[in-house]
Amino acid sequence: MKYSLRKGDYDSPFFYVNFRIEGKRHNLSTKETIKSKAKIKALEIIREKLSKRKFPQSFGSHTFQDSVNRFISERGVITKEDRITLNWFIEQIGDMKIGLISKDIIWKLKRKRMSRINASTGMPVKPQTINRVFNIFHSVLNKCEQWDWLDHAPLHQRLKESRPLGRKSLNNDQIKRLIEASLKLGIPHMGDIILFLRNTGLRKSELLSLKKSNLLYDGDAIGLDKQKNGEFNEVYFISSQAKKIAIKHSTRKSEDEHLFNITNFRGKWEKIRDVARIETDIHSLRHTAITEVAKKIDSPYKLKQFSRHKTDAALKRYIHLTEKDLKETSAFAEIKDILV
């Protein structure tokens, strides 16, 4: 579509966008004084006008299916998980007018979703899973409010989430069960990731952001672009086992720039954890790595170099040494001090 930008009248500092839709001329203010920003705003205004022409406004009378169609057309890209979720909602209330979607309707949908059984554990779906499922549902309804299709979108009344899983140091048997579960599920690359985290002590966010280009010195080290402690571009040397895993995955045939295959990472981890029947958080692997290093090192300073914590107080939460561990050697004298 052709359009033009020009400054407003002599008493207006803003750029105005001029265009035509089906012969009707529009001359609207972008409310921007900088031309580059005005161009961006102009395209938004044109898209909004075209959208209203394609989806004529009729307060509350559009169906949920109509809303999803427009939501997807505007967003452009939508994840496979969100698409599956939206298809489920369409099966339930696709033909329902959005003005009729009440709190009672939403609660019925939640109860229906809560009645489902987790295929891996045989247990009911957790409240936090229900909350995640309804995030995309409420995103659609909130958009309807922005489009003036609804007066007020129903609030996302979240279910009270169950107690988060404890973070602890895992023993060798538990690590082995997690890896065996990944093989059983046909996702052996997740077993490699578990071992990599167990050896490096990386945070999940750091793992997910690792690119093949972050592998340095022929795999002896990785470059961490950004860390929780505020440090940037730190070179972090890794063990021989972690190096072997990293090199293996850096040579996999994929256009993905990430070092590991992290597609649906959370879902895969939860399946592994459920099959292994170990109630723990992925962050426990960082606790495990730091605890194992603490057993073999004689200085909190050296341990903090590995864990990348800045204070003893932060480090303390990650050390899970037993009384037996502390009695077996006197090398922990300084580490014992920070555990008091």
Secondary structure, 3 states (H helix, E strand, C coil): CCEEEEECCCCCCCEEEEEEECCEEEEEECCCCCHHHHHHHHHHHHHHHHHHHHCCCCCCCCEHHHHHHHHHHHHCCCCHHHHHHHHHHHHHHCCCEHHHCCHHHHHHHHHHHHCCECCCCCCECCHHHHHHHHHHHHHHHHHHHHCCCCCCCCCCCCCCCCCCCCCCCCCHHHHHHHHHHHHHCCCHHHHHHHHHHHHHCCCHHHHHHCEHHHEEHHHCEEEEEECCCCCEEEEEECCHHHHHHHHHHHCCCCCCCECCCCCCHHHHHHHHHHHHCCCCCCCHHHHHHHHHHHCCCCCHHHHHHHHCCCCHHHHHCCCCCCHHHHHHCCCCHHHHHHHC
